[in-house]
Amino acid sequence: MAKKHLKKGFTTGACAAAASKAAATMLVEQKIVTQTSLILQGEEKYFEILGSKYTATNSSCYVIKDAGDDPDITNGATIMATVAWRQDTTLCLIAGEGIGIARKKGLPIPPGEPAINPVPRKMISEAVREIIGYQRGADITLSIPGGEKLAEKTFNPRLGIEGGLSIIGTTGIVEPMSTDAWIKTLEIECRVMAAAGNLQWIGVPGNHGRDMACQTLGLPKEKMLKFGNFPDTLLEQAEEQGIESLLLVGHIAKLVKIAGGIFHLHSKVADGRLETLTAQLVKHKAPYSLLEEVVWANTVEEAAGLIQQKGPAGFFDHLSQSVTEKAAARTGDQVLVGTILFSYEEGILGMCSQAKNILEVMTP
C-alpha cells in the first residue's frame, strides 16, 4: 500500500497576514476581495477570503485556518482581521476577541502586548504595507472567535498569556509532525548525507536553530539535519553511519532536556527544563536565591536571562558540555559531539570545547 503523504498547512501567522492583506486591499480599492496570496518559503500561496465587508474608513474579513495533517488545536479556526485608517503613518496591532495578551516576562513579546510573535508581526506588517504604502497608517485588529476557550487547552495560561490564543509561526507553513514520518525521513536524510561522503553533520531542532547556525555562525546549510523532537534518532544514525562529528545547535529550551537525559523533546512526553537548569546550577554552587528564581521562572528564556545576570561565570559553556556528554554517550562515544546553546534575547549563550574545535574545522 502506498504511503499517504502528509499535507502541509498554514500557521496562524500566515492566516492573520492573509486576512490583514485582504482587508487592507478592500480599504484601499473599495471593493470586495475573495482571494489573496502571500509568498511563503519562496512560493506564492493562495488563501480564500470570507466575510468581506468594507466602508470608507475600515474593512474586515477572515480566513479559515487549514493546518493540513498537523494535529493543531487551531485547525478550522476563524482568523479575522479588521483594518481601519489612522490619522498618522503608524501600523498598530490590536488584540481582538480570542487573542491573548502577554502578562509575564520571558516571552518573545513584552508584557501588555498582544500575543503575536515577532515573525507573524513582521509578516502582517509587510503584507499591509504592500497594499497601503508608508504614507498612511492603520489599526489592525486580529480576532479568533472562540480563541479564549481554545487557549485553555494550550500552554498559554501557564506561560502567562491571558485571554486567548497566540499568533505564531516562523515560515507561514505548518510542517506535519507525525512521529513516524519525522523519524523515517530523518533516517533517510542521514543515510543520504553519509552516502554522499558528508561525515560532518550539524543537527538543529528546527527553523530557529537552522537560522542561528547559518546566519550567525556562518555554518554550511548542506551539512544540516533538522531533527525535530528526535535527537535520539539523529545520534543513533550518527553512530551507525560512522560520521566524524556532530554539532548540535539549538535553543536552550530544547537542548537543555538532553542534559537531563531526555531524548524525546516534545513537551507532551517530558519537560523538566527548569528543573534541569536548577540542578546544573546546584552543581556549580549558584546562590539559593538564584535557584529559587530559576525554578519558578515563567519560561526557560526568562531563566536564561536571570542566569546571565546572576549566575556563575561560564555556566552555559558547562551546560553545553553536559548536553554533549549525554549526547555522545548515546553514540557509544564513537562520534565527536559538540553543543552550542542560544536564546532569543541573549543570542549565543555558550558552547563546549568540542563545539569550538568543530567550528574551527567547519569555518576555517
C-alpha positions in Angstrom: 0.0 0.0 0.0 1.3 3.4 -1.0 2.2 5.7 2.0 0.0 8.8 2.4 2.0 12.0 2.0 1.2 14.4 4.9 -0.4 17.6 3.8 1.2 20.9 4.8 -0.9 23.7 6.2 -0.7 27.3 7.2 0.3 28.8 10.5 -2.0 31.2 12.4 0.6 33.9 11.5 0.2 33.3 7.8 -3.6 33.3 8.0 -3.6 36.5 10.0 -1.3 38.1 7.4 -3.5 37.0 4.6 -6.7 38.3 6.2 -4.9 41.6 7.0 -3.7 42.0 3.5 -7.2 41.3 2.0 -8.8 43.7 4.5 -6.2 46.4 3.6 -6.9 45.8 -0.1 -10.6 46.3 0.3 -10.0 49.5 2.3 -7.8 50.9 -0.5 -9.7 49.7 -3.5 -13.2 49.9 -2.0 -14.3 46.5 -3.5 -14.9 43.0 -2.2 -11.9 40.6 -2.1 -12.4 36.9 -2.2 -8.8 35.7 -2.6 -5.4 36.9 -1.7 -1.8 35.4 -1.8 1.4 35.5 0.2 4.9 34.4 -0.7 5.8 31.7 1.8 9.1 29.8 1.5 9.6 31.2 -1.9 6.3 30.1 -3.3 3.0 32.0 -3.9 0.3 30.5 -1.7 -3.4 31.4 -2.1 -6.0 32.0 0.7 -9.8 32.1 0.3 -11.2 35.2 1.9 -14.6 35.1 3.6 -16.9 37.5 5.3 -15.6 40.5 3.4 -17.0 43.9 4.4 -15.8 47.4 3.9 -16.6 51.1 4.4 -14.5 54.2 3.6 -12.8 54.0 6.9 -12.5 50.3 7.8 -12.8 46.8 6.4 -12.8 43.3 7.7 -12.7 39.7 6.6 -11.5 36.3 7.7 -9.6 33.1 6.7 -10.4 29.6 7.9 -7.2 28.1 9.1 -6.1 24.9 7.3 -3.4 23.2 9.4 -3.0 20.3 6.9 -2.3 17.0 8.5 -0.7 18.6 11.6 -2.6 17.9 14.8 -3.2 21.6 15.5 -5.8 22.8 18.0 -6.5 25.9 15.8 -7.3 23.8 12.7 -10.6 25.2 11.3 -10.5 28.3 13.4 -11.6 31.6 12.1 -8.7 34.1 11.8 -10.3 37.6 11.4 -8.7 40.9 10.6 -10.2 44.4 10.7 -8.1 47.3 9.2 -9.0 50.9 9.9 -7.3 54.1 8.8 -5.3 56.1 11.3 -4.5 59.8 11.3 -0.7 59.1 11.4 1.6 56.7 9.5 1.8 54.1 12.3 0.8 50.5 11.9 -0.8 49.3 15.2 -1.6 45.7 16.0 -4.5 45.3 18.4 -5.8 42.1 20.1 -9.4 41.5 19.4 -11.7 38.6 20.6 -9.8 35.4 21.3 -6.3 36.8 21.0 -4.2 36.6 24.2 -2.2 39.3 25.9 1.3 38.7 27.3 1.4 39.2 31.0 4.7 37.8 32.1 8.4 38.3 31.2 10.4 35.8 29.2 8.0 35.6 26.2 9.0 36.8 22.7 6.8 39.9 23.2 6.8 42.3 26.2 4.1 42.2 28.8 1.0 44.1 27.9 1.4 43.4 24.2 -1.0 41.2 22.1 0.4 37.6 21.9 1.5 38.0 18.3 5.1 36.6 17.9 7.8 38.6 16.1 7.8 36.7 12.8 3.9 37.0 12.3 4.1 40.7 13.3 6.6 41.2 10.5 4.5 39.2 8.1 1.4 41.1 8.9 3.1 44.5 8.8 4.8 43.7 5.4 1.5 42.4 3.9 -0.4 45.5 4.9 2.4 47.9 3.9 2.5 46.2 0.5 -1.1 47.5 0.0 -1.3 50.9 1.8 2.4 52.0 1.4 4.3 54.0 4.0 2.5 57.4 3.8 -0.6 56.2 5.7 -1.2 54.3 8.9 -3.7 51.7 10.1 -5.0 49.9 13.1 -5.0 46.1 12.5 -7.3 44.3 14.9 -6.9 40.5 14.9 -9.6 38.1 16.3 -10.1 34.4 16.7 -13.8 33.8 17.8 -13.7 31.1 20.5 -10.0 31.6 21.0 -10.3 32.1 24.7 -11.9 28.7 25.1 -9.3 27.0 22.8 -6.5 28.6 24.7 -7.5 26.7 27.9 -6.2 23.6 26.1 -2.8 25.1 25.4 0.2 26.1 27.4 -0.8 29.8 27.2 -2.3 30.2 30.7 0.8 28.6 32.2 3.1 30.8 30.1 1.4 34.0 31.2 -0.7 34.7 28.1 -4.2 35.7 29.2 -7.5 35.9 27.3 -6.8 33.8 24.2 -4.5 32.2 21.7 -1.2 33.3 20.3 -0.5 34.2 16.7 2.6 32.1 16.0 4.7 30.6 13.2 8.2 31.1 11.6 7.7 30.3 8.0 4.0 30.5 7.5 3.8 26.8 6.6 2.8 24.1 9.1 5.1 21.1 8.6 3.3 17.9 9.6 4.8 16.4 12.8 3.8 12.7 12.5 6.3 10.9 14.7 6.7 8.0 12.3 7.1 10.4 9.3 9.7 12.5 11.1 11.8 9.5 12.2 11.7 7.7 8.9 12.5 10.9 6.9 15.4 11.8 9.3 16.8 8.3 8.9 16.8 8.6 5.1 18.3 12.1 5.2 21.1 10.8 7.4 21.8 7.8 5.1 21.8 10.0 2.0 24.2 12.5 3.6 26.6 9.8 4.7 26.4 8.1 1.3 27.4 11.4 -0.3 30.6 11.4 1.8 29.4 14.2 4.2 30.6 13.0 7.6 30.5 16.3 9.5 26.9 16.9 10.5 25.1 19.8 12.1 21.9 18.9 14.0 19.2 21.6 14.6 15.8 21.1 16.2 14.0 23.4 13.8 14.0 26.7 12.0 15.4 28.8 14.8 18.4 26.6 15.2 18.9 26.5 11.4 18.8 30.3 11.2 21.3 30.7 14.1 23.6 28.1 12.5 23.5 29.7 9.1 23.1 33.4 9.7 25.0 33.9 13.0 27.6 31.2 12.9 28.0 31.0 9.1 27.7 27.2 9.0 27.0 25.4 5.7 23.4 24.5 5.1 24.3 21.4 3.2 25.6 19.8 6.4 22.5 20.5 8.3 19.9 18.0 9.6 16.6 19.0 11.2 15.8 16.5 13.9 12.6 18.0 15.4 11.9 16.3 18.7 14.1 13.3 18.0 17.8 13.8 18.8 17.9 10.1 19.7 17.3 9.1 16.1 20.0 11.6 14.9 22.5 10.2 17.4 21.8 6.6 16.5 22.3 7.4 12.8 25.5 9.3 13.5 26.9 6.2 15.1 25.5 3.8 12.5 26.8 5.9 9.6 30.3 6.3 11.2 30.4 10.0 10.9 33.3 12.1 12.2 31.5 14.9 14.1 28.0 16.1 15.0 27.5 19.8 16.1 24.2 20.4 17.9 22.9 24.0 17.6 19.7 24.8 19.3 17.6 27.0 21.6 18.4 26.3 25.3 14.7 25.4 25.9 15.1 22.4 23.6 18.6 21.2 24.2 18.6 21.6 28.0 16.4 18.5 28.1 19.3 16.4 26.8 21.4 17.5 29.7 18.7 15.9 31.9 18.8 12.7 29.9 15.6 13.4 28.0 15.8 12.3 24.3 12.2 12.9 23.2 11.8 16.6 23.2 8.1 17.0 22.8 6.5 18.8 25.7 3.8 16.2 26.0 6.4 13.5 26.6 8.7 15.2 29.1 9.5 18.7 30.4 12.0 19.1 33.3 13.7 22.0 31.7 13.7 24.4 34.6 14.5 21.5 37.0 17.5 20.5 34.9 18.7 24.1 34.8 18.3 24.3 38.6 20.2 21.0 39.1 23.0 22.2 36.9 23.2 25.5 38.9 23.4 23.5 42.1 26.5 21.6 40.7 28.1 25.0 40.1 27.3 26.3 43.6 24.9 29.1 42.5 23.3 31.0 45.3 20.0 29.7 46.7 18.2 32.9 45.7 19.0 32.3 42.0 18.0 28.6 42.2 14.6 29.8 43.5 14.2 32.4 40.8 15.1 29.9 38.0 12.9 27.0 39.2 9.9 29.4 39.4 10.7 31.3 36.2 7.9 31.6 33.7 10.0 30.3 30.7 13.4 29.0 30.0 14.1 32.2 28.1 13.4 34.2 31.3 15.6 31.7 33.3 18.5 32.1 30.9 18.3 35.9 31.3 18.4 35.5 35.1 21.4 33.2 34.9 23.3 35.6 32.5 22.8 38.4 35.1 23.4 36.5 38.3 24.8 33.0 37.5 28.3 31.5 37.8 30.8 32.6 35.1 30.9 30.2 32.2 27.7 28.4 33.3 26.3 28.0 29.7 29.6 26.5 28.5 29.4 24.0 31.3 25.7 23.3 30.4 26.7 22.8 26.8 29.3 20.3 28.0 26.6 18.4 29.9 24.4 18.2 26.8 27.4 17.0 24.8 28.4 14.3 27.3 24.8 12.9 27.4 24.5 13.0 23.6 28.0 11.5 22.9 27.1 8.6 25.3 24.2 7.8 23.0 26.6 7.2 20.2 28.8 4.9 22.4 31.3 7.8 22.4 32.1 6.9 18.8 31.2 10.3 17.4 32.8 13.7 18.3 29.8 15.7 19.5 29.7 19.4 20.3 26.9 21.7 21.5 26.0 25.4 21.0 23.2 26.9 23.0 21.4 30.2 22.3 18.3 32.2 23.4 16.3 34.7 21.6 17.2 37.6 23.9 20.9 36.8 24.5 21.9 35.2 21.3 24.7 32.6 21.7 24.8 31.6 25.4 27.6 29.1 25.4 29.4 26.3 23.7 31.6 23.4 24.9 35.2 22.9 23.9 34.3 20.2 21.4 32.0 22.7 19.6 34.8 25.2 19.3 37.0 22.5 17.7 34.3 21.5 15.3 33.7 25.2 14.4 37.4 25.7 13.6 37.2 22.8 11.1 33.8 23.9 9.5 34.5 27.6 9.3 38.3 27.9 8.7 
